[in-house]
Amino acid sequence: MQIVADIGGIPGADCKGFCKYCYFKKVKELDPLGCVSCSPGKIGCSRCGEELREGKNNFKPPFAVISELQSTLMLGNYKNHDLKINISGGGDVSCYPHLNELVSTINQFGLTSHLGYTSGKGFIDGEIANTLINNGVDEVTYTVFSTNLNLRKEWVRDLKPEESMKALKIFSENVDVHAASVIIPGVNDGDILLKTCSDLEDWGAKAIILMRFANRINQGIILKNAPILEGVRTHTVDEFGSLVKEIDSQFNLRVTGTPILDPKTNAPFAIAKDTNEIYLQFIQEVTGEATIISSKIAGPYIAKIFEKLEVEDVNVISTEKEIACLITKEDLEEIDLSKVKDTVLIPRRAFVHDLDAERILSTDGKDRVVGRGPDKLSVDGEMSGTLTEENVIEKEIEQFRDLVEAINFFGMKKK
């Protein structure tokens, strides 16, 4: 079990400057979007406002991080768990000025540390990796982009790419390293990507997650900052899935992708695969009727699963937004209400307030019951890389049982 030690930090300010492709570039002040965490009568809360932009939380002093961590450890029932502390925040972990002090203190607690997503730009001397390892760091998630030093300098804005790559090599040789790379067509794919993966494999890294570059609103750039890069093409979902499969077939690294896919576990939506149809027997009977609103990627999978369950009273509408938890009220406004039943379920984590959802989905004069599904219906590549296909299927069955329970509760058929 991993417990997060939040060091804070602001993207762009506490990471030695934005990477060229960073999601948080050009973020503007905007009204809160609304979400499930808002109070019932008011649109806006910290989750869909300040926390979403991550713009007002500088690096915390080490004593504050340790104090919060101690409180978490004291209040939680972790006696029978094998614990690790995941050091993470809005800024780049490698740029945290008290990193060695923090991991040393955690080590004195008898616990090891996992350095959460870091680009390594803060490692101005790669040998610091040895010091951190000696002080209890045994896992690192490293945003590599490319092992090509010139590309690192241009795209990651890494002033000392030779040192950050030295640190990555030392970490890979000694601890569990999960690399990550945002893939931009014509920049760090093709032969460049093959060389990056070859280097990582030679150094001893355990895994790499390939992350499709998002550049448009429908791909999830929802902070009024699209496009991140003018005139830059992104992979289609199918192109990206093929790329993940290709890399997985050529290397012994554990290769996953986001928003799709994991070739080893068939996530997301492993239970939609024909060979896994037998597991659908563990989903209870659907007795309600409802419309499920989901994303362009997830929607077809969900529809296929309900088709396999031979459910006629549930239909799925896919929005143009490719990531379900990034659906906003603008996506709901594009839906053809003639296809929407009296009961509607939207993704639980969608950035839409219940008031907006109910208003928008009733503009045709029909009052509809609007509910929310479970937090997730599958797992993406950031989680599935540590799971087996059986683990993924187990989670999906549990999540779809929760979804059916919501359908049966909110969508009771009229007698």
C-alpha positions as CSV (number, residue, x, y, z in Angstrom):
1,M,0.0,0.0,0.0
2,Q,1.3,3.5,-0.9
3,I,0.4,6.6,1.0
4,V,0.9,10.0,-0.7
5,A,3.2,12.6,0.8
6,D,2.0,15.8,-0.9
7,I,4.8,18.2,-1.4
8,G,2.6,20.8,-3.2
9,G,4.1,22.8,-6.0
10,I,2.7,24.7,-9.0
11,P,3.1,23.5,-12.6
12,G,5.4,25.7,-14.6
13,A,6.7,27.4,-11.5
14,D,8.0,24.5,-9.4
15,C,9.4,22.4,-12.3
16,K,12.0,24.6,-13.9
17,G,9.4,25.8,-16.5
18,F,6.7,24.1,-18.6
19,C,7.6,21.3,-20.9
20,K,6.5,22.3,-24.4
21,Y,3.7,19.7,-24.3
22,C,2.5,20.4,-20.8
23,Y,-1.3,20.1,-20.1
24,F,-1.1,23.1,-17.8
25,K,0.4,25.5,-20.3
26,K,-1.8,28.6,-21.1
27,V,-4.3,27.8,-18.3
28,K,-6.5,30.8,-17.7
29,E,-8.5,31.9,-14.7
30,L,-12.0,30.4,-15.2
31,D,-15.1,29.8,-13.2
32,P,-15.4,26.5,-11.4
33,L,-16.8,23.8,-13.7
34,G,-19.0,22.1,-11.2
35,C,-18.7,18.5,-10.0
36,V,-19.9,15.8,-7.7
37,S,-18.0,17.3,-4.8
38,C,-19.9,20.7,-4.9
39,S,-22.6,21.5,-2.4
40,P,-26.1,20.7,-3.8
41,G,-27.1,24.3,-4.3
42,K,-23.9,25.9,-5.4
43,I,-21.8,25.3,-8.5
44,G,-18.1,25.4,-7.6
45,C,-15.7,23.9,-5.0
46,S,-12.0,23.4,-4.6
47,R,-11.9,20.2,-6.7
48,C,-13.4,21.7,-9.8
49,G,-11.7,25.1,-9.3
50,E,-8.3,25.7,-7.7
51,E,-7.3,22.0,-7.4
52,L,-8.1,21.4,-11.1
53,R,-5.8,24.3,-12.2
54,E,-3.2,23.5,-9.5
55,G,-2.1,27.1,-9.5
56,K,-2.0,28.2,-5.9
57,N,-0.1,25.7,-3.9
58,N,3.6,26.3,-3.6
59,F,6.1,23.7,-2.4
60,K,5.4,22.9,1.2
61,P,8.2,23.1,3.8
62,P,9.4,19.6,4.8
63,F,8.1,19.8,8.4
64,A,4.6,20.4,7.0
65,V,4.8,17.4,4.7
66,I,6.1,15.2,7.5
67,S,3.4,16.5,9.9
68,E,0.6,15.6,7.4
69,L,2.2,12.3,6.8
70,Q,2.4,11.5,10.5
71,S,-1.2,12.4,11.0
72,T,-2.2,10.1,8.1
73,L,-0.1,7.2,9.6
74,M,-1.6,7.7,13.1
75,L,-5.2,8.0,11.9
76,G,-5.0,5.1,9.5
77,N,-5.1,1.4,10.3
78,Y,-1.9,0.4,8.5
79,K,-0.4,-2.1,11.0
80,N,-0.9,-5.1,8.8
81,H,0.1,-3.4,5.5
82,D,3.4,-3.2,3.7
83,L,3.7,0.6,3.4
84,K,5.5,2.8,1.0
85,I,5.4,6.6,0.8
86,N,4.6,8.1,-2.6
87,I,6.2,11.6,-2.8
88,S,4.2,13.6,-5.2
89,G,2.7,17.0,-5.9
90,G,1.8,19.6,-8.5
91,G,5.4,20.5,-9.0
92,D,8.3,18.3,-10.2
93,V,9.5,16.0,-7.3
94,S,13.1,16.4,-8.5
95,C,12.8,20.2,-8.1
96,Y,11.7,19.9,-4.5
97,P,14.6,21.7,-2.6
98,H,14.2,19.4,0.5
99,L,13.8,16.1,-1.3
100,N,16.8,14.4,0.3
101,E,15.8,15.6,3.8
102,L,12.3,14.3,3.2
103,V,13.3,10.8,2.1
104,S,15.8,10.6,4.9
105,T,13.1,11.4,7.5
106,I,10.8,8.8,5.9
107,N,13.6,6.3,6.0
108,Q,14.0,7.0,9.7
109,F,10.4,6.0,10.1
110,G,11.4,2.6,8.7
111,L,9.6,3.2,5.4
112,T,10.7,3.4,1.8
113,S,9.9,6.1,-0.7
114,H,8.5,6.2,-4.2
115,L,9.3,9.3,-6.2
116,G,6.1,10.1,-8.0
117,Y,6.1,11.5,-11.5
118,T,9.3,13.5,-12.0
119,S,11.0,14.7,-15.2
120,G,14.4,14.7,-13.5
121,K,14.9,18.3,-14.5
122,G,15.8,19.1,-10.9
123,F,18.7,16.6,-10.8
124,I,21.5,19.0,-11.8
125,D,23.9,16.3,-10.7
126,G,22.9,12.8,-11.7
127,E,24.8,11.3,-8.8
128,I,22.1,12.5,-6.4
129,A,20.2,9.3,-7.5
130,N,22.7,7.2,-5.4
131,T,22.2,9.4,-2.4
132,L,18.4,9.1,-2.7
133,I,18.6,5.3,-3.1
134,N,20.8,5.1,0.0
135,N,18.2,7.0,1.9
136,G,15.3,4.7,1.1
137,V,14.1,5.4,-2.4
138,D,13.2,2.1,-4.0
139,E,10.8,3.1,-6.7
140,V,10.7,6.0,-9.2
141,T,8.1,7.1,-11.9
142,Y,10.2,9.0,-14.4
143,T,8.9,11.1,-17.3
144,V,11.6,10.4,-19.8
145,F,10.0,11.7,-23.1
146,S,13.1,10.6,-24.9
147,T,16.6,9.5,-24.0
148,N,17.8,11.7,-26.9
149,L,19.5,14.6,-25.1
150,N,18.7,17.2,-27.8
151,L,15.0,16.3,-27.7
152,R,15.1,16.4,-23.9
153,K,16.5,19.9,-24.0
154,E,14.1,21.2,-26.6
155,W,10.8,19.6,-25.5
156,V,11.2,18.9,-21.8
157,R,13.2,22.2,-21.4
158,D,15.8,20.2,-19.6
159,L,18.9,22.4,-19.1
160,K,21.1,19.5,-18.1
161,P,19.7,16.5,-19.9
162,E,22.9,14.5,-19.5
163,E,22.5,14.7,-15.7
164,S,18.8,13.8,-15.7
165,M,19.5,10.8,-17.9
166,K,22.5,9.8,-15.7
167,A,20.1,9.8,-12.7
168,L,17.5,7.8,-14.7
169,K,20.2,5.2,-15.6
170,I,21.3,4.9,-11.9
171,F,17.7,4.5,-10.7
172,S,17.0,1.9,-13.4
173,E,20.0,-0.1,-12.5
174,N,19.2,-0.2,-8.8
175,V,15.4,0.3,-8.1
176,D,12.1,-0.2,-9.7
177,V,11.7,2.4,-12.5
178,H,8.4,3.0,-14.3
179,A,9.2,5.3,-17.2
180,A,6.6,7.5,-18.9
181,S,6.6,9.2,-22.2
182,V,4.1,11.6,-23.8
183,I,4.2,10.6,-27.5
184,I,4.0,13.3,-30.2
185,P,3.9,12.2,-33.8
186,G,7.0,13.0,-35.7
187,V,8.9,14.1,-32.6
188,N,9.6,11.2,-30.3
189,D,7.9,8.2,-31.9
190,G,9.3,6.0,-34.6
191,D,13.0,5.1,-34.4
192,I,13.4,7.7,-31.6
193,L,10.9,5.8,-29.4
194,L,12.6,2.5,-30.3
195,K,15.9,3.9,-29.1
196,T,14.4,5.2,-25.9
197,C,12.8,1.9,-25.1
198,S,16.0,0.0,-25.9
199,D,18.0,2.3,-23.6
200,L,15.5,1.8,-20.8
201,E,15.5,-2.0,-21.2
202,D,19.4,-2.0,-21.2
203,W,19.5,0.1,-18.1
204,G,17.1,-2.2,-16.2
205,A,13.9,-0.2,-16.1
206,K,10.8,-2.3,-15.3
207,A,8.1,-0.6,-17.4
208,I,7.1,2.3,-19.7
209,I,3.7,3.9,-20.1
210,L,3.1,5.6,-23.4
211,M,0.8,8.6,-23.0
212,R,-1.0,10.0,-26.1
213,F,-0.4,13.7,-26.5
214,A,-3.7,15.6,-26.1
215,N,-4.1,18.9,-27.9
216,R,-7.8,19.6,-28.3
217,I,-10.9,20.2,-26.1
218,N,-12.5,16.8,-27.0
219,Q,-9.2,15.1,-26.0
220,G,-9.5,16.5,-22.5
221,I,-7.9,20.0,-22.7
222,I,-10.7,21.6,-20.7
223,L,-9.0,24.6,-18.9
224,K,-9.6,27.0,-21.8
225,N,-6.1,26.4,-22.9
226,A,-6.5,24.4,-26.2
227,P,-4.5,23.9,-28.3
228,I,-1.4,23.3,-26.2
229,L,0.7,23.4,-29.4
230,E,-0.5,25.1,-32.6
231,G,-0.5,22.9,-35.7
232,V,0.7,19.8,-34.0
233,R,-1.0,16.5,-35.0
234,T,-2.0,13.9,-32.4
235,H,-2.4,10.2,-32.8
236,T,-5.9,8.9,-33.4
237,V,-7.1,6.4,-30.8
238,D,-6.6,3.5,-33.2
239,E,-3.1,4.7,-34.3
240,F,-2.1,5.0,-30.7
241,G,-3.4,1.5,-29.8
242,S,-1.4,0.0,-32.6
243,L,1.7,1.9,-31.5
244,V,1.4,0.5,-27.9
245,K,1.0,-3.1,-29.3
246,E,4.0,-2.6,-31.6
247,I,6.3,-1.5,-28.7
248,D,5.0,-4.2,-26.4
249,S,5.9,-6.9,-29.1
250,Q,9.5,-5.7,-29.4
251,F,10.6,-5.2,-25.8
252,N,10.6,-7.0,-22.4
253,L,9.5,-3.9,-20.7
254,R,6.0,-3.9,-19.2
255,V,4.4,-1.6,-21.8
256,T,1.0,0.1,-21.3
257,G,-0.7,3.0,-22.8
258,T,-3.2,5.7,-21.9
259,P,-6.0,6.4,-22.8
260,I,-5.5,2.9,-24.3
261,L,-4.3,0.1,-23.9
262,D,-2.7,-2.6,-21.9
263,P,-1.8,-5.5,-24.2
264,K,-1.1,-7.8,-21.3
265,T,-4.4,-7.3,-19.4
266,N,-6.7,-6.1,-22.3
267,A,-7.6,-3.1,-20.2
268,P,-9.5,-0.9,-20.4
269,F,-12.7,-3.0,-20.5
270,A,-11.2,-6.5,-20.6
271,I,-14.7,-8.0,-20.0
272,A,-15.8,-6.6,-23.3
273,K,-13.5,-9.1,-25.1
274,D,-15.3,-12.1,-26.5
275,T,-13.0,-14.6,-24.8
276,N,-13.9,-13.1,-21.4
277,E,-17.7,-13.2,-21.9
278,I,-17.9,-16.0,-19.3
279,Y,-17.3,-13.5,-16.5
280,L,-20.4,-11.5,-17.4
281,Q,-22.5,-14.1,-15.5
282,F,-21.3,-12.4,-12.3
283,I,-23.1,-9.2,-13.1
284,Q,-26.6,-9.2,-11.6
285,E,-29.8,-8.8,-13.6
286,V,-30.7,-5.4,-14.9
287,T,-34.2,-4.5,-13.8
288,G,-34.2,-0.8,-14.5
289,E,-34.0,1.3,-17.6
290,A,-31.7,4.2,-18.2
291,T,-29.5,6.1,-20.6
292,I,-25.7,6.0,-19.8
293,I,-23.7,9.0,-21.0
294,S,-20.0,8.3,-21.5
295,S,-17.0,9.2,-23.6
296,K,-16.1,8.5,-27.2
297,I,-13.6,5.9,-26.1
298,A,-15.5,4.2,-23.2
299,G,-19.0,4.4,-24.7
300,P,-18.7,1.7,-27.3
301,Y,-17.1,-0.8,-24.8
302,I,-20.0,-0.1,-22.3
303,A,-22.6,-0.6,-25.1
304,K,-20.9,-3.9,-26.1
305,I,-21.0,-5.2,-22.6
306,F,-24.8,-4.5,-22.1
307,E,-25.4,-6.0,-25.6
308,K,-23.7,-9.2,-24.4
309,L,-25.8,-9.1,-21.3
310,E,-28.9,-8.9,-23.6
311,V,-30.2,-5.8,-21.9
312,E,-32.7,-3.9,-24.0
313,D,-33.7,-1.1,-21.6
314,V,-30.3,0.5,-21.4
315,N,-28.8,2.6,-24.1
316,V,-25.4,4.3,-24.2
317,I,-24.7,7.7,-25.7
318,S,-21.0,8.5,-26.4
319,T,-20.1,12.2,-26.3
320,E,-17.3,13.7,-28.4
321,K,-15.1,14.0,-25.2
322,E,-12.7,11.1,-25.3
323,I,-12.2,10.8,-21.5
324,A,-15.3,10.3,-19.5
325,C,-14.2,11.9,-16.3
326,L,-13.4,15.1,-18.3
327,I,-16.9,15.5,-19.6
328,T,-18.3,19.0,-19.0
329,K,-21.7,20.6,-19.3
330,E,-20.8,21.7,-22.9
331,D,-20.7,18.0,-23.8
332,L,-24.1,17.4,-22.4
333,E,-25.5,20.3,-24.4
334,E,-24.6,18.5,-27.6
335,I,-26.7,15.4,-26.8
336,D,-29.8,14.6,-28.9
337,L,-32.4,14.4,-26.1
338,S,-34.7,12.4,-28.3
339,K,-32.4,9.4,-27.6
340,V,-32.4,10.0,-23.8
341,K,-34.6,7.9,-21.5
342,D,-36.4,9.2,-18.4
343,T,-33.4,8.2,-16.2
344,V,-29.8,9.3,-17.1
345,L,-26.5,8.3,-15.5
346,I,-23.5,10.5,-16.1
347,P,-19.9,9.6,-15.0
348,R,-19.4,10.2,-11.3
349,R,-16.2,12.2,-11.8
350,A,-17.5,14.3,-14.7
351,F,-17.0,18.0,-14.3
352,V,-20.7,18.8,-14.3
353,H,-22.8,20.0,-11.4
354,D,-26.0,18.2,-10.7
355,L,-28.0,21.4,-11.2
356,D,-26.4,21.9,-14.7
357,A,-26.9,18.2,-15.6
358,E,-30.6,18.3,-14.6
359,R,-31.2,21.6,-16.4
360,I,-29.5,20.6,-19.7
361,L,-31.0,17.1,-19.9
362,S,-34.5,18.5,-19.4
363,T,-34.4,21.3,-22.0
364,D,-36.9,19.4,-24.2
365,G,-39.5,19.8,-21.5
366,K,-39.2,16.3,-20.1
367,D,-38.1,16.1,-16.4
368,R,-35.5,13.4,-16.1
369,V,-33.9,11.7,-13.1
370,V,-30.2,12.3,-13.3
371,G,-27.8,10.1,-11.3
372,R,-24.1,9.2,-11.4
373,G,-22.4,5.9,-12.0
374,P,-19.4,4.6,-10.1
375,D,-16.0,6.4,-10.0
376,K,-14.6,4.1,-12.7
377,L,-15.7,1.3,-14.9
378,S,-12.2,0.0,-15.7
379,V,-8.5,0.8,-15.1
380,D,-6.2,2.7,-17.4
381,G,-2.5,2.1,-18.2
382,E,-1.3,4.0,-15.2
383,M,-2.8,1.4,-12.9
384,S,-3.1,-1.7,-15.0
385,G,0.7,-2.0,-15.4
386,T,0.9,-3.5,-11.9
387,L,-2.0,-5.8,-12.4
388,T,-2.8,-9.1,-14.1
389,E,-5.7,-9.7,-16.4
390,E,-7.5,-11.5,-13.6
391,N,-7.1,-8.4,-11.4
392,V,-8.5,-6.1,-14.1
393,I,-11.5,-8.4,-14.7
394,E,-12.2,-8.6,-11.0
395,K,-12.2,-4.8,-10.7
396,E,-14.4,-4.4,-13.8
397,I,-17.0,-6.9,-12.6
398,E,-17.2,-5.1,-9.3
399,Q,-17.5,-1.7,-11.0
400,F,-20.2,-2.9,-13.4
401,R,-22.1,-4.4,-10.5
402,D,-22.1,-0.9,-9.0
403,L,-23.3,0.5,-12.3
404,V,-26.2,-1.9,-12.6
405,E,-27.1,-1.2,-9.0
406,A,-27.4,2.5,-9.9
407,I,-29.5,1.7,-13.0
408,N,-31.8,-0.5,-10.9
409,F,-32.1,2.2,-8.2
410,F,-32.6,5.3,-10.3
411,G,-34.2,3.7,-13.3
412,M,-37.1,1.7,-11.8
413,K,-39.5,0.7,-14.5
414,K,-43.0,2.2,-14.3
415,K,-45.7,-0.3,-13.6
